[in-house]
Amino acid sequence: MSSVPTDPVAGNAPSADPRQRRREQRGWYLYDWANQVFITSVVTVLIGPYLSGLACAEAGAPDTAACTGGAYYVYPLGLQLHANALYPATTTAAILLQILLLPLIGSMADHSKHKKSWLFSLATLGAVATTGLFLTGDSYLAASGLFLFANVAYGASLVIYNAFLPEITAPDERDRVSTTGWAIGYLGGALLLTAHLALVLSHERLGVTEGEAVRIAFASVGIWWIGFTILALKPLRNRFGELAARSRRPGVAMSVRQFGRTLGDMRKNPNTILFLLAFIFFNDGIQAAVRYAAPYASQDLALDQDVLMGTILMIQFVAFGGALLVGRIARRIGAKNAVLGSLVVWCVLVTLGYLLPAGAPLLFMALGVGIGIVLGGTQALARSMFSQLIPRGREAEYFGIYQISDRGSTFLGSLAVTIAVNLTGEYRIAIFSLIVFFILGGILLWRTDLRRGIRGAGNDLPSRI
């Protein structure tokens, strides 16, 4: 870490020099490139079928297909779970931990003058846990525990990462920078997933089992994550605001008190709260749809792993262009209108997903194209809109609250999926139920007055919202 400059700069306003802002923005983009592989390869493609396979084998099922709808149970920590419900249950547990920890981590980071060190440490913890999945063998408990830990560290790292956005952009640059970072992340995820697809499909010729190939892929994700994180940190500066200037050390008790004051301050700006409620709903729907696409495809639609991985790979490349396209649309009609339009598309997509017949890979791939077009842009524009609602110097703690329902946090959606799968043993009804999250999120976002919220936070209005 000594190769990464960490000297803090007082004041967290973005540089007045456009060239300096562009340098920092390029470094910021690179962390999206670094961490997106965890979501793309691990969360979206590999870990769901992998954990279900381990749990089904532990429960005595002959294969995962027989496990679907059958009475096969595992007992982690003495709790009875259907084997197919292990993955959503593990995700739900990780989200509960994040609800408790992320706002506190954000508050502590805002009291620190060294956010780069926070980001490096959290990314390292997540990368090590992900690499550790290589060593779990056939233990579903060990694999679940490491995935839970990596998931929490991933979400915590995004709290710090997102807090850099207002520090490296002028107000009119936010939508462009946020969507560009998301697009670059999808491109990085697609490149590594290509290698993972080749590895899994060629495992017999390489002399390894499919499970061993998946564990090798896990290890490569951890190495990629930490390696590019180090490169991403070099151009960024350690800016700090008033909270850090007043604090000698970011103690837990101090951060808890500050978090309480932040919640009180947010009540003075009801549009910030309304936006967060909207985001909680529609982002939970997005995250749940992405996280549970793999087990739905493999178990309910009876699609092979190569079809699934090929579809997810295609989505990454489509999402690269889709994020840039939605960002361009936002520059014409405003970020809020662009997101509202994308939520209508999401409602159509989950309805079509419910109607998909089993054994129809072309229809599943066509659905994947639709998902890719709206996936990154919806989330990236939500991130940039929220950054406009944050008072200066409070970025990390506000993004700690935001991150509870961001990419690593899908409590309501995961809980709904867990209940549905535990009751039915399948994912089809669970996927369709996510339409409720998009409808509620869209209604709440439509009612949010962003102009009043931005002024209430003491920030300058961008030319188009």
FENJOJO-V438677 format. One record per residue. N is the residue number from 1. PHI is phi in whole degrees, 0 to 359 (999 if undefined). D_LAST is the distance of its C-alpha to the last C-alpha in Angstrom with 1 decimal. Layout:
N/PHI/D_LAST
N/PHI/D_LAST
//
This chain:
1/999/38.9
2/294/40.7
3/284/39.4
4/259/35.8
5/300/35.2
6/231/34.3
7/297/34.7
8/283/32.0
9/244/30.1
10/294/29.5
11/87/26.0
12/246/23.0
13/287/20.6
14/296/19.9
15/299/22.6
16/284/22.4
17/271/24.2
18/302/22.0
19/293/25.0
20/294/25.2
21/298/21.6
22/295/22.2
23/298/25.4
24/293/23.9
25/297/21.1
26/295/24.0
27/295/25.8
28/297/22.9
29/303/22.5
30/293/26.2
31/288/26.0
32/299/23.9
33/301/26.8
34/289/29.3
35/267/28.2
36/298/27.0
37/296/30.6
38/296/31.3
39/290/28.9
40/292/29.9
41/278/33.6
42/280/34.5
43/289/32.3
44/283/31.4
45/252/34.7
46/265/37.7
47/288/37.8
48/299/37.6
49/299/40.6
50/293/42.3
51/295/42.3
52/298/43.2
53/297/46.0
54/296/47.4
55/292/47.2
56/296/48.8
57/296/51.6
58/296/52.2
59/280/52.4
60/94/55.0
61/286/53.1
62/294/54.6
63/198/51.1
64/289/47.5
65/296/47.9
66/292/50.7
67/292/48.7
68/295/46.1
69/83/47.2
70/270/50.4
71/269/51.5
72/242/50.8
73/231/49.8
74/239/49.3
75/227/49.6
76/293/47.4
77/54/48.2
78/81/50.4
79/266/47.7
80/278/48.4
81/228/45.6
82/299/45.7
83/303/45.7
84/288/42.7
85/270/40.8
86/298/41.3
87/297/38.2
88/297/35.7
89/293/37.8
90/297/37.5
91/297/33.8
92/297/33.6
93/297/35.8
94/297/33.7
95/291/30.6
96/301/32.7
97/296/33.6
98/294/30.0
99/303/29.1
100/282/31.9
101/261/31.4
102/296/27.8
103/299/26.7
104/294/30.0
105/297/29.6
106/298/26.2
107/296/27.7
108/296/30.7
109/293/28.6
110/291/26.8
111/273/30.4
112/255/31.4
113/263/31.3
114/226/31.7
115/295/28.7
116/297/29.9
117/294/33.2
118/299/31.4
119/296/29.5
120/298/32.8
121/295/34.9
122/292/32.7
123/296/32.3
124/296/36.0
125/300/36.8
126/295/34.7
127/293/36.3
128/295/39.8
129/296/39.5
130/294/38.3
131/297/41.1
132/297/43.5
133/299/43.0
134/299/45.4
135/263/48.2
136/279/47.8
137/60/50.2
138/262/50.6
139/275/49.5
140/291/46.7
141/292/46.6
142/296/46.2
143/296/43.5
144/296/41.5
145/296/41.9
146/292/40.7
147/296/37.7
148/302/36.8
149/296/37.0
150/296/35.1
151/296/32.3
152/295/32.0
153/296/32.1
154/300/29.5
155/299/27.0
156/294/28.0
157/295/27.5
158/291/23.9
159/303/23.4
160/289/24.5
161/302/22.9
162/296/19.3
163/294/20.1
164/285/20.5
165/303/16.9
166/292/15.8
167/273/19.2
168/239/19.0
169/222/15.6
170/283/13.9
171/307/10.3
172/283/9.3
173/265/11.8
174/300/10.7
175/299/9.4
176/297/12.4
177/293/14.8
178/296/14.2
179/290/14.7
180/294/17.6
181/299/19.2
182/296/19.1
183/297/20.6
184/296/23.3
185/299/24.2
186/297/24.8
187/295/27.0
188/298/29.0
189/299/29.5
190/293/30.7
191/295/33.2
192/288/34.9
193/296/34.8
194/301/36.7
195/295/39.4
196/292/39.5
197/298/39.9
198/298/42.8
199/296/44.3
200/293/44.4
201/290/45.6
202/256/48.4
203/298/49.5
204/293/52.9
205/293/53.7
206/276/52.5
207/80/54.9
208/232/52.5
209/283/51.5
210/296/48.1
211/297/47.6
212/294/48.5
213/297/46.2
214/296/43.3
215/293/44.3
216/297/44.4
217/298/40.8
218/303/39.8
219/298/41.5
220/293/39.8
221/297/36.4
222/298/37.3
223/293/38.7
224/300/35.6
225/303/33.3
226/286/35.1
227/297/36.1
228/283/32.6
229/298/31.3
230/300/33.9
231/293/32.6
232/295/29.0
233/287/29.9
234/302/31.7
235/282/28.9
236/283/26.9
237/253/27.7
238/271/28.7
239/278/26.5
240/211/26.9
241/254/25.8
242/296/27.7
243/300/28.8
244/291/30.4
245/295/32.0
246/275/33.7
247/260/34.8
248/280/38.0
249/207/37.4
250/283/34.8
251/286/37.2
252/295/36.5
253/299/37.4
254/298/35.2
255/291/32.2
256/297/33.0
257/297/33.1
258/295/29.9
259/297/28.2
260/298/29.5
261/294/28.1
262/297/24.7
263/300/24.8
264/296/26.0
265/295/23.1
266/296/20.6
267/295/22.3
268/283/21.3
269/236/17.6
270/300/17.7
271/289/14.0
272/294/14.6
273/295/17.6
274/296/16.1
275/297/13.5
276/297/16.6
277/297/18.7
278/300/16.4
279/296/16.3
280/305/20.1
281/285/20.8
282/287/18.9
283/285/19.5
284/301/23.1
285/297/23.5
286/298/22.2
287/296/24.4
288/294/27.4
289/298/27.2
290/288/27.3
291/294/29.9
292/255/32.3
293/295/32.2
294/294/35.1
295/294/37.5
296/297/36.6
297/293/37.4
298/283/40.6
299/259/42.0
300/269/41.0
301/265/40.6
302/57/43.5
303/265/41.8
304/288/43.3
305/299/41.7
306/291/41.5
307/295/39.5
308/298/37.1
309/294/36.7
310/296/36.4
311/293/33.6
312/297/31.6
313/299/32.2
314/300/31.0
315/300/27.8
316/298/27.1
317/291/27.4
318/295/25.4
319/295/22.6
320/301/22.7
321/287/21.8
322/297/19.6
323/297/17.2
324/293/17.0
325/295/16.6
326/295/13.8
327/297/12.0
328/293/12.9
329/298/11.7
330/298/8.2
331/290/8.4
332/264/9.7
333/247/8.0
334/96/4.6
335/296/5.5
336/298/6.4
337/295/8.4
338/295/9.8
339/292/11.1
340/301/12.5
341/296/14.3
342/293/15.7
343/292/17.1
344/297/19.0
345/297/20.5
346/299/21.5
347/300/23.4
348/296/25.3
349/294/26.1
350/289/27.7
351/293/29.6
352/296/31.0
353/298/31.8
354/296/33.9
355/274/35.8
356/299/36.6
357/281/40.4
358/291/42.1
359/70/43.3
360/235/40.8
361/296/39.2
362/293/37.8
363/293/35.8
364/296/34.6
365/293/33.5
366/297/31.7
367/297/29.8
368/298/28.9
369/298/27.4
370/298/24.9
371/298/24.1
372/299/23.6
373/295/21.1
374/256/18.6
375/298/19.9
376/290/18.3
377/297/14.8
378/301/14.3
379/287/15.4
380/295/13.9
381/290/10.3
382/297/11.4
383/298/12.9
384/291/10.2
385/298/8.0
386/294/11.4
387/299/12.2
388/285/9.8
389/263/11.9
390/259/15.2
391/296/17.6
392/299/19.1
393/86/22.4
394/240/21.7
395/300/19.8
396/292/22.6
397/290/23.5
398/294/20.0
399/289/19.7
400/296/23.2
401/292/22.1
402/301/19.2
403/292/21.7
404/307/24.0
405/242/22.2
406/275/20.9
407/303/22.9
408/269/26.1
409/224/26.0
410/222/26.4
411/300/28.7
412/295/28.2
413/297/28.1
414/294/31.0
415/296/32.9
416/298/32.6
417/294/33.7
418/301/36.6
419/296/37.9
420/297/37.8
421/290/39.5
422/295/42.0
423/277/43.0
424/252/43.1
425/77/43.6
426/216/40.9
427/255/37.2
428/301/36.6
429/294/36.0
430/299/33.9
431/297/31.5
432/293/31.1
433/297/30.6
434/292/27.2
435/300/25.7
436/299/25.7
437/294/23.2
438/290/20.7
439/293/21.2
440/297/21.0
441/298/17.9
442/295/16.1
443/297/17.3
444/294/16.3
445/295/12.7
446/300/12.6
447/276/14.1
448/280/11.7
449/267/10.2
450/293/7.5
451/300/7.7
452/295/11.4
453/294/11.5
454/294/10.1
455/296/12.5
456/296/15.1
457/277/15.1
458/82/15.9
459/254/13.1
460/283/11.6
461/282/8.2
462/291/6.6
463/293/6.9
464/219/3.8
465/246/0.0
//
